[in-house]
């Protein structure tokens, strides 16, 4: 056996016993995150995830966008860790299921879509992966292409409320899944970060035009404060 082959064998043998590193701090981790980051992540969870769920915009959010949750989302989206969608989507699903008054059956889950150019760059739609994990735990059916993003919109966070509205104009359309067949039940939208609400609002409008009603939205994180709600009021 040549040396290279032998080294390869030894390496793969040891890899069986090596734990991977935490994607957030590079410490050894048995699970998706190290124990330290898992604990820090739990601290980002909102005490009242249903605080944005009202008659205006029915949104259920797992955590506050900051600290470890913000880093976990960045690691998922930008550092090539799509596998993190599974535990993060799981957290969202667990919280959702703990509110039986909201978590009704007969919903079809639809992720907020990415434009195909962005999808090609990133290789995946994080909202879709979160939705996949969410559906695994909740048992709700997933329609990956209920919606489609036909306009490659720029990031909305730096724009004013008026500019956001203009940017999202005609950005979404009905996706191939729903063009083929309308869902029997109401739709539950899934997104990673809920900020101004303008994307969700556009999604609701597009679906409504085709006679599809939206029950609400679940999102992993929001930078909004539920008590003062300055951003929600401006849209
Ligand atoms: Zn860590």
Boltz pocket constraint, residues with backbone or C-beta under 6 A from the ligand:
constraints:
  - pocket:
      binder: B
      contacts: [[A, 22], [A, 23], [A, 24], [A, 25], [A, 26], [A, 27], [A, 33], [A, 34], [A, 35], [A, 36], [A, 37], [A, 38]]
      max_distance: 6.0
